[in-house]
Amino acid sequence: MTTLLQDKHHILPAAELTEAVQDARNRTLALVADLSDSRLSVPLIETVNPFLWELGHTAFFYEACLLRTLDGIRPLMTGADDLYNSFTVEHDSRWGLALPTRDGTLQYMAQVHQLVLARLDGAQPDAVDTYLNLLAVLHEDMHGEAFTYMRQTLEYVAPDLQGLIQPLPAADVVGDGPLWGDTEIPGGVYQLGAATQDPFVFDNEKWAHPVQVEPFHMARAPVTNAQFAEFVEAGGYQRRDLWDYEGCVWLSKTGAQHPTYWYRGGGGWQRRHFDQLVPLEEHAPAVHVNWFEADAYCTWAGRRLPTEAEWDMAASAEPGADGHRAEDRRRYPWGHEPPTADRANLDSRAMGCVDVGAFAAGDSAYGCRQMLGNVWEWTSTPFYPLPGYIVDFPYKEYSAPWFGYRKVLKGGAWATRSRLANNRYRNFFPPHRNDVLAGFRTCSSR
């Protein structure tokens, strides 16, 4: 079956893959280590999973997509496919499963983990090995972010990741405050999607293709809490003319009057950050807002959400020496070097959002800040395949079942792992989801 992966070309040494596998597992375990057994048992909510199911699922992914694919091993746990296959085990049914106990789950995870590490010990991975190991690691990273916002949803204390994360640089290095204004993007024909030479590509990023983009203005920073509070205070949630039809339906069903986790106190707005109420940080980005809220704000402000192509161009394009746009596309807003602590708020280093004026070193060539990290950013683009899309084996269900209703998000949030975040990555969620770490920036046509 590995013949289906012969287009893979990126190769990493075994030591680097081992480090990534170990790092992902250490993070996963730390995200739940402090939770009592009663806290691991959660109510049936659309936006969460049973913690024990989610833990077992991350290990099952390594077994099913890596060990079975490459080594042909037989199932390590009787009935594991009927418990942990996320595509065949419907969300609501996961609460009725006869899941292993906490100890049993951790034992299964350890068994799989040791087999993964053992096959890397002394190995010389080829491109298929590299791809499948990275796929499993990045999948676990995604669930690590989900564990983080599940704790927020459930009003649990913030996770303790001491010893696993490097603290943020000093404030005088990172910066703070607001960042006002727009930057002008010249437009033109832009190559949207992954290039064949990119080191790791998810199937929904295939392949780069020309898109005509008209000149536009992009906000230099995401919309802040203070800006969004103006929309709330102006009656934005009561004015149905600002919301599209589905947004009005969402408003009617939920009765929302402001972003989830916001509370009006005697001294002004507060928001719940995990289990703590904190004053609303004026210059931090609005977070936990869904697509409907973002779109309504844009209508109220006389702006709009950027398309995926506009967002990608603002993050990746470079001005040419002749004043026109150069052909090169940056992998990250600042260039081609991977994220560093002074460029982006990633990896849960801040355990929350920072001011939108921070991280000037991470600016794009056109002056847009924080296009990676802090908050995922909604775009106006529905999640559909790009031209040249081909389902990737063995994770055939990664993208294909979700095309259509969901919206594309770009960038990455403060809890996103830096090895996952880059300008090409396409996240996707239904437009009503406000539990994820999403915000937005606005744009306008020239």
C-alpha positions in Angstrom: 0.0 0.0 0.0 3.0 2.3 0.4 3.0 2.6 -3.5 0.2 5.1 -2.9 2.8 7.3 -1.2 5.4 7.4 -3.9 5.0 11.1 -4.5 6.6 11.9 -1.1 10.1 13.3 -1.2 10.9 15.0 2.1 13.3 13.0 4.3 14.2 13.7 7.9 16.8 11.8 10.0 15.5 9.3 12.6 16.8 11.5 15.5 14.7 14.4 14.4 11.6 12.2 13.9 12.1 10.6 17.3 12.4 14.0 18.9 9.1 15.1 17.3 7.3 11.9 18.3 8.5 12.2 21.9 7.7 15.9 22.1 4.1 15.4 20.8 3.4 12.6 23.3 4.9 14.6 26.2 2.7 17.5 25.4 -0.4 15.3 25.1 0.2 13.7 28.5 0.9 17.0 30.2 -2.4 18.5 28.9 -4.4 15.9 30.9 -2.0 15.0 33.7 -3.6 17.2 36.3 -7.2 16.1 35.6 -8.8 13.8 38.1 -10.8 10.9 36.9 -14.0 12.8 37.5 -12.7 15.7 35.4 -11.9 13.3 32.5 -15.6 12.4 32.4 -17.3 15.2 30.5 -20.9 15.9 29.5 -22.0 15.3 25.9 -21.3 18.5 24.1 -20.9 19.0 20.4 -17.5 20.7 20.7 -15.8 18.3 23.0 -14.9 14.6 23.1 -14.5 12.3 26.1 -10.9 12.8 27.3 -10.1 9.1 27.4 -11.5 8.6 23.9 -9.4 11.5 22.6 -6.3 10.1 24.2 -6.8 6.6 22.8 -7.6 8.1 19.4 -4.2 9.8 19.2 -2.4 6.5 19.9 -4.7 4.6 17.5 -3.7 7.0 14.7 -0.1 6.0 15.0 -1.1 2.3 15.1 -3.5 2.5 12.1 -1.7 4.9 9.8 1.9 4.2 10.6 2.5 0.8 12.2 -0.1 -1.1 10.2 0.8 0.7 6.9 4.5 0.2 7.1 4.9 -2.9 9.2 1.6 -4.7 8.7 1.1 -5.3 12.4 -2.1 -6.8 13.7 -4.3 -4.7 16.0 -2.7 -4.2 19.4 -6.0 -4.0 21.2 -9.0 -6.1 20.5 -11.8 -3.8 19.3 -9.6 -0.7 18.9 -11.0 0.1 15.5 -14.5 0.0 16.9 -13.5 2.4 19.7 -11.1 4.9 18.2 -11.7 5.2 14.4 -13.0 8.8 14.3 -14.6 8.4 10.9 -16.7 5.3 11.8 -17.4 6.1 15.4 -19.9 8.9 15.4 -19.3 11.8 17.9 -22.3 11.3 20.1 -21.8 7.5 20.4 -18.4 8.0 22.0 -20.0 8.6 25.4 -21.5 5.1 25.3 -18.4 3.2 24.4 -16.8 0.7 26.8 -13.5 2.6 26.8 -10.5 1.3 28.7 -9.9 2.9 32.1 -7.4 5.7 32.5 -4.6 3.2 33.3 -5.7 1.0 30.4 -5.7 3.9 28.0 -2.2 5.0 29.1 -0.9 1.5 28.8 -2.2 1.3 25.2 -0.7 4.7 24.4 2.7 3.6 25.9 2.6 0.3 23.9 2.0 2.1 20.6 4.6 4.8 21.5 7.3 2.3 22.2 6.7 0.5 18.9 6.9 3.8 17.0 10.2 4.7 18.8 11.6 1.3 18.3 11.2 1.3 14.6 13.0 4.6 14.4 15.9 3.5 16.6 18.9 3.1 14.3 16.8 3.5 11.2 17.4 5.4 8.1 13.9 6.7 7.2 12.9 7.2 3.6 10.4 9.7 2.4 7.4 7.5 3.2 8.6 6.9 6.7 9.1 10.6 7.1 5.7 11.5 5.8 3.8 9.0 8.0 5.7 9.8 11.1 5.1 13.5 10.5 1.5 12.9 9.7 1.0 11.2 13.0 2.9 13.8 14.9 0.9 16.7 13.4 -2.3 14.8 14.0 -1.4 14.6 17.6 -0.5 18.3 17.7 -4.0 19.1 16.4 -5.5 17.1 19.2 -3.2 18.8 21.6 -4.7 22.1 20.6 -8.2 20.6 20.9 -7.4 19.5 24.5 -6.5 23.1 25.2 -9.7 24.6 24.0 -11.7 21.8 25.5 -10.3 22.8 28.9 -11.5 26.3 28.1 -15.0 25.1 27.1 -15.3 23.1 30.3 -14.0 25.9 32.6 -11.0 23.9 33.7 -7.8 25.5 35.0 -5.2 26.3 32.3 -2.9 23.4 31.5 0.4 23.3 33.3 3.1 22.9 30.7 6.1 23.9 32.8 9.2 22.2 31.6 7.8 21.7 28.1 7.6 25.2 26.8 10.1 28.1 26.5 8.7 31.3 28.0 8.1 34.3 25.8 10.9 36.7 25.3 11.0 39.9 27.4 8.3 42.5 26.7 10.8 44.9 25.1 11.6 42.2 22.6 8.1 41.1 21.8 6.3 44.4 22.1 2.7 45.2 22.9 -0.1 47.6 22.2 -2.4 48.1 19.2 -1.4 48.3 15.5 -3.7 50.5 13.5 -4.2 50.8 9.8 -4.1 49.0 6.5 -1.4 47.9 4.1 -1.9 48.0 0.4 -1.5 44.7 -1.6 -1.1 45.2 -5.3 -3.0 42.1 -6.5 -2.3 40.2 -9.7 -2.0 36.6 -10.6 -1.1 34.6 -7.5 -0.2 31.0 -7.0 -2.5 29.6 -4.3 -1.7 26.2 -2.8 1.3 24.1 -2.0 4.2 23.7 -4.4 5.4 20.2 -5.2 8.8 20.9 -3.6 7.3 21.9 -0.3 8.6 19.6 2.5 5.2 18.4 3.9 1.9 18.9 2.3 -1.6 18.0 3.4 -3.9 16.8 0.7 -6.2 19.8 0.8 -3.2 22.0 0.0 -2.6 20.4 -3.4 -1.7 22.1 -5.7 -0.5 25.6 -6.4 -2.6 27.1 -9.2 -3.1 30.7 -10.5 -5.7 32.9 -9.0 -6.5 36.4 -10.1 -6.5 38.8 -7.1 -7.6 42.4 -7.4 -5.7 45.1 -5.5 -6.9 45.4 -1.9 -6.1 46.8 1.5 -5.5 44.4 4.4 -5.6 45.3 8.1 -2.1 45.2 9.5 -3.5 43.4 12.6 -6.5 41.3 13.7 -9.5 43.0 15.1 -9.0 43.7 18.8 -11.2 43.2 21.8 -11.7 47.0 22.0 -12.8 47.2 18.4 -15.2 44.3 18.7 -16.6 45.8 22.0 -17.5 48.9 19.9 -19.6 46.6 17.7 -21.3 45.0 20.7 -22.0 48.4 22.3 -23.4 49.7 19.0 -26.1 47.0 19.1 -24.4 44.8 16.6 -26.0 41.6 17.9 -29.5 43.2 17.7 -29.2 44.4 14.1 -30.2 41.6 11.9 -29.4 43.6 8.8 -25.7 43.0 9.6 -26.0 39.2 9.6 -26.5 36.8 6.8 -29.4 34.4 6.9 -27.5 31.6 8.6 -26.0 34.1 11.1 -29.6 35.2 11.9 -30.6 31.6 12.5 -27.6 31.2 14.8 -28.5 34.3 16.7 -32.1 33.1 17.2 -31.0 29.7 18.4 -28.4 30.9 20.8 -29.6 34.3 21.9 -26.1 35.5 21.8 -25.6 39.2 22.8 -21.8 39.2 22.7 -18.9 36.8 22.2 -19.0 33.6 24.3 -16.9 33.9 27.5 -17.5 37.7 27.7 -19.2 39.0 30.8 -20.4 42.5 31.7 -19.1 43.5 35.1 -19.4 46.7 37.1 -16.1 47.9 35.9 -16.6 47.0 32.3 -16.2 43.9 30.1 -14.5 40.8 31.4 -13.8 37.5 29.7 -13.3 34.0 31.1 -9.9 32.6 30.4 -10.1 28.9 31.4 -11.3 29.1 35.0 -10.5 32.8 35.7 -12.4 36.0 34.9 -10.0 38.7 33.6 -10.5 42.2 32.5 -11.0 42.3 28.7 -7.6 43.1 27.2 -8.2 46.0 24.9 -5.4 45.4 22.5 -5.5 41.6 22.3 -7.3 40.1 19.4 -10.9 39.2 19.7 -10.9 35.4 20.1 -13.6 32.7 20.3 -15.7 34.5 17.7 -17.3 32.5 15.0 -17.5 33.2 11.3 -21.0 34.7 11.6 -19.8 37.2 14.2 -16.7 38.1 12.2 -18.8 38.6 9.0 -21.4 40.8 10.9 -18.6 42.9 12.4 -17.1 43.4 8.9 -20.5 44.5 7.5 -21.0 47.0 10.4 -17.4 48.4 9.9 -17.8 48.7 6.2 -15.2 46.1 5.6 -15.1 42.4 4.7 -13.3 39.2 5.4 -10.4 38.4 3.1 -10.6 35.5 0.7 -8.1 32.7 1.3 -6.1 33.9 -1.7 -6.0 37.5 -0.4 -4.9 36.3 3.0 -2.2 34.1 1.5 -1.0 36.9 -0.7 -0.7 39.3 2.2 1.2 36.7 4.2 3.5 35.3 1.5 4.1 37.7 -1.3 7.1 40.0 -1.7 7.4 43.3 -3.4 9.8 43.1 -6.4 12.7 45.5 -7.0 10.7 47.2 -9.8 7.8 48.0 -7.6 5.7 45.0 -8.8 5.2 41.9 -6.8 8.0 39.3 -7.0 7.2 35.7 -8.0 8.7 34.1 -4.8 6.3 33.1 -2.1 7.4 33.0 1.5 6.6 29.9 3.5 6.2 32.0 6.6 5.3 35.7 6.7 8.9 36.7 7.6 10.6 34.4 5.1 11.6 30.8 4.8 13.0 30.1 8.3 10.8 28.2 10.8 9.1 30.1 13.6 11.1 31.4 16.5 10.0 32.8 19.8 10.4 36.4 18.8 8.3 36.1 15.6 5.0 34.4 16.6 2.9 33.5 19.6 2.8 29.7 19.1 3.4 26.5 21.1 1.4 27.8 24.2 4.3 29.9 25.3 2.0 32.7 26.4 -0.9 30.4 27.4 -3.2 32.9 25.8 -3.3 35.8 23.4 -0.9 38.8 23.4 -1.4 42.3 22.1 -1.8 42.6 18.3 1.2 45.0 18.3 3.6 42.3 19.5 6.0 40.3 17.4 7.1 42.9 14.9 9.9 40.5 13.8 7.2 38.3 12.3 5.7 40.9 10.0 5.1 39.9 6.4 6.8 41.7 3.5 3.8 44.0 3.2 3.7 44.8 6.9 0.9 42.5 8.2 1.6 41.3 11.8 0.8 38.1 13.5 -0.4 36.3 10.4 0.9 33.2 12.2 0.1 32.6 15.8 -2.1 34.3 18.4 -5.5 33.5 16.7 -6.6 31.5 13.7 -8.2 33.9 11.2 -11.5 33.3 9.4 -11.6 33.9 5.7 -14.6 34.3 3.5 -13.7 31.2 1.5 -15.7 28.0 1.8 -13.6 24.9 2.3 -13.4 23.2 -1.1 -10.6 21.2 -2.8 -8.0 23.0 -4.8 -7.5 22.1 -8.5 -5.2 19.0 -8.4 -6.6 17.7 -5.1 -6.0 14.0 -4.6 -7.0 12.1 -1.5 -3.9 11.2 0.4 -3.4 7.7 1.8 -3.8 6.5 4.5 -5.7 9.5 6.1 -8.3 9.5 3.4 -10.9 11.2 5.7 -8.8 14.2 6.6 -10.4 16.6 4.1 -12.9 15.0 1.7 -15.8 14.5 4.1 -15.7 18.2 5.1 -15.8 20.0 1.8 -18.6 22.5 1.4 -20.1 24.0 4.5 -17.0 24.7 6.5 -14.9 27.9 6.1 -11.1 28.2 5.7 -9.1 29.6 8.5 -5.5 30.6 8.2 -2.5 31.3 10.4 -2.5 29.4 13.6 -3.3 30.3 17.2 -1.3 30.6 20.4 -1.8 26.9 21.2 -0.9 25.8 17.6 2.4 23.9 17.4 5.0 25.8 15.4 5.9 22.8 13.3 2.3 22.8 11.9 1.9 26.5 11.2 2.9 27.9 7.8 1.3 30.1 5.2 0.0 27.2 3.1 -1.9 25.4 5.9 -5.7 25.3 5.5 -7.6 24.9 8.7 -11.4 24.4 8.4 -14.3 24.6 10.8 -18.1 25.1 10.6 -19.1 28.8 10.7 -20.9 28.5 14.1 -17.9 27.2 16.0 -16.8 29.7 18.6 -15.0 27.3 20.9 -11.9 27.3 18.8 -9.1 29.8 19.1 -10.3 31.9 16.1 -10.4 35.6 15.4 -10.1 37.6 12.2 -8.7 40.6 10.4 -10.6 42.7 7.9 -9.8 44.0 4.4 -11.4 46.2 1.8 -11.2 46.5 -2.0 -9.0 49.3 -3.2 
